[in-house]
Amino acid sequence: MMTRKRDPLLGDRVRVSPLCPWAKGVSATVIGGVLGDAMKYRRIVPANDGLRIFYFLAFDQPQVDEEGDGPYIGAEIESHYLEVIHPQESCDPVIG
């Protein structure tokens, strides 16, 4: 039986895929408090092929982007580039 990977929640530790345009293979933490809302840890954006979900991350180590800018201590990364490596217990504001 195949299991579906779970979506990241606030406080989860994640790894960025090596296929991501930048921050390849780094580990980070899903953070909140972005855009003035302490519970907002992701952003859903309409796209031609459906909805895209981006998560706000704090990197373990500052990262330089593909153009050499930075270093950045965090970023917004699209969900399909993320793998949960250490889930938090009940940190999702919706779940509890």
N, C-alpha and C positions, 0 to 999 in steps of 0.2 A: 504494500500500500504506500502510495506517495503522499508525503505531507507537504502542505503549502507553507511557504515561509511566512512568518507572521510580520505584520506591519510594525515598525518601531513605535514605541510609546515614550512619553516624557521620561527622561532619566536613563533610558536604555543605552548600553554601550553598543556601538555599531562599527563595522568595518566598511570602508568605501571600496568598491570594486576596482580592480586594476583596469577595467574598461572605461571608467569615468574619465572625462577629458582632463581633469586635474585632481589633485589630492588622491592619487592612485594608491590603493592599498593601505591607507592610514586608518588608525582607529580614532574614534571620537565619541562624544556623548550628546544625545538628543537634549537640547536645552529649550527652555521657555523664556518668557519675558521679552520676546521680540515684538516689535511694532506696537509697543505700549500695552500689551496684554500679557500678563504673567502666565496665562494658561495656553497661549498660542505657541505651539511648537511645530506646526506644519502649515503649509499654504497650499490650497487647491486652486489650480489654474485651468480654465477651459482651453482646449487645444483642438485642432482639426481632427485629430484621431481619438478624441475623448478627453478625459480629465487627467491632468498631471499633478502629482503630489510631490511637494518639496518639503524637506525637513531641515530645521535649523540645528546646526551642529557646532560644538566647541571641539576643536582638534586637540589631541594630546600634545602635539608639537606644531608650532606655526608652520604654515605651508605657503609656498610660492606658486602662483598660478601658471598656466601654460604660456603666458606672455612674459613671465619673469617678474610680474608685479607681486608685491607683498613684502614681508610675510604677513599672512592673515591668521588670526587666532580662531576663526570660525567662518562658516559659510552656509549657504542654502544649497542642499544637494538633492537631486531628484531621487524619488523612492526606489526606483528599480536598480540604482547603483549601491544600495545599502543592504547589509546583512546584519541582523541582530546577533551579537556575539555574547552579550551578558544582559539578559532581561532584568528589569527592575520589577519589584512586587507592587501592584496597585498604584502606579504613579500616573496613570491616565486620568485626567480630570473628569472624563465622562464615566469611566468605570469606577473610579473611587479611590 
